[in-house]
Amino acid sequence: MTEFNEEVEKIIIPDEDGNEEVFEVLYKFDVDQTGKQYMMVIPVDGDPEVDEVYAFRYEEDGEDISLFLIEDDNEWEVVEATFQTLLEEEDLQD
């Protein structure tokens, strides 16, 4: 269900002004209820204690990744619940 990489994966996401920002991929996971893939990212140069974690639905086509905003409330609830479960599992492993 989840890909845990020892190596930190990074992704560049342009903002609405075209400025590119580098993000660290925290989690990638599939959600059975939606049949889609999601990733949780955080800015690389930010403060993990303060910065928001961003969630995107994504599709891969070879080396290319397309990100999509999660705009449906029901889809967001499923993604948020899955993310919370992943955090709890990580806390149990530590």
N, C-alpha and C positions, 0 to 999 in steps of 0.2 A: 504494500500500500504506500509506504513512504520510502523515499530515497534518502539515506543518510550518507553524506560524503565526508570523509576526513578532510579532503581538500575543499577549501572555500570556493564556492562558485560565485562569480560576479556577473552582473548584467548591466548594460547601459540603457537608461530610459530617458528619452528627451521629454522636457516639460512643455507646457503650452507655448512658451516663447522660443522653443527650439534649443534650449540649453540642455546639454547632456549631463546626467547625474549617474554616478556609479552606485549600484546597490548590491548588497550581499544577499544571496538567496539563502534564506533560513530553512525553508521546507519546500518540497515539491510533493504533491500527493494527488491521488485520484479519489473522487467521491462517487461511491456506488450509486447513490440516489440520483445524481445528475448525469453520471456517465462522462464527466468532464475532468480535466486536469487543472490543478491550481498551484500557485506558488505564493509564498509569503516572503517579502523582501524588506530590507531596512537599508537606509543610506549608509554607505561605507564610511563617510567622513562625519557621521553624526554620532550622537551619544545614545547608546542602547538603552540607558535608563530613562531617557527623555523622549526620544524619537518614536514616532508611530511606526507600526508594522503595516505595510501595505499588502493587500491581497489582490491577485489578478487571476483570471482564468487564462489559460494559455494553450496554444496549439503549436506543435513542432512539425516542421517540414524539412527534414534533413538537418542542416546547420541553422536554419532560420527558425526563430521563435516569434510568434505573434501574441501580443498581450491584449486582453480585453477587460474593461471595467466590469465589475459585478454590480449590476443595477437592479436586479430582481431581489426583493426583500426575502423571499423564501430561499432562494439560492444562497444569499448572504448568510442567513441563519444556519444553513447546513455547513457552509464553509467555516463559519466562526466556531461552531460546535466541534468540528473536526480539528481545527487549530487548537482549541482548548484541550482536547483529548491528547493531542501530540505533546503539548506542553506538560501535561500531567504525567504522561509516560516518560518524558525526558527527566522530570523531577524524580520519579521513582528510580530511574537508572543511576542518578547521581548519588 
